[in-house]
Amino acid sequence: DYSIPYASCFLNSNYGKTQFILASEDGTLSVFNSKVSQRGRKQKTFQNQILKPSYTIQAHNNCIFDVASHENSILSASADKSVRKWDAQTLTHIDTFIGHKGSVKTVVPFHYSPFRFISAGRDGNVFIWDSRHPTNSSDNNSSVLSLKGIHKLRGKPFAVSAATIKPDNHTLITSGATDGIVKIWDLRYGSAKELTRIDLQLGVKCRDDNIYKSSRSRGITSLCLDTFGNSLLANYIGTDIMLFNIEAEPLVTNVFGGSGYYCDSFYIKSCFSPECDFIISGGNAAYVWNCSQPSEPIKLGSTEITSVAWPHFESILTISDDSARIYKIKQNPSTCTDGLNIYNFKRRKCNY
């Protein structure tokens, strides 16, 4: 049966990161292996090779909006208002975390911690969880810290569309689905203190001392930090992806777009390459930019792409409504293309 994939992640516990998870509209999780067999490499029909899932489970009774690899486990966030934890190797259910009053839109593991993670949802709340913490029987909410109604428009709480955390494990970053504001929080001392916010309507200083300003509020679809936690990638509804330096005062370092790029869905995500020298984003297609030279991007495919992943040098994963595609990257200086000047792409389809 056909089901639309909504989210994906590669397994951190898998050596070489060849296994990945697809989370779907019908609440299933499916495990795939992107490694190409030697026999597969010799086939002339390489780009048409079909991948089949190693196994599939019914993880939730409603659609899964996000999935994340967490040490030796998997976290799934669902429209059934719960987050569930699974064994990464067998997809055996470990625990369920309940507390949100609406769909859970994103789940983010803490760095170097197998127990703590963050969830954010359409109810406007962000919860910090610790799987060692006992469940509160009164409300079945075992979160150790709650941030409620933190993004508002005209005084009314709205959905938290994305969240991420710096490698220091105490600097939380959240974004709103309607206010278009990024907020940075300090989670130390058992509370959450807002440190600063990035509001394009008020203007943000650029590297060249100009001010980048937007005339209207635009929702943010995803947030992604680089390896060091200094640069923040924010997807805005519309034609711009913003790169901020957040180490001190927020600073616009680059604005990515061009070649017809457009984002019109909160399912669309972006991420850095493993060395953080390129970014890839979904949209009306998959687009790849060079971080140091954000000129015209490379466009991969021609269909709308939602989730993307770039786990290591050799592979890119893109998700659309009808398929998942693995782009195999081969170093080849003789086949230069703008932006990714040492790569060419071979494509293979994962039938889902």
Order of alpha helices (4+ residues) and beta strands (2+ residues): beta-beta-beta-alpha-beta-beta-beta-beta-beta-beta-beta-beta-beta-beta-beta-beta-beta-beta-beta-beta-beta-beta-beta-beta-beta-beta-beta-beta-beta-beta-beta-beta-beta
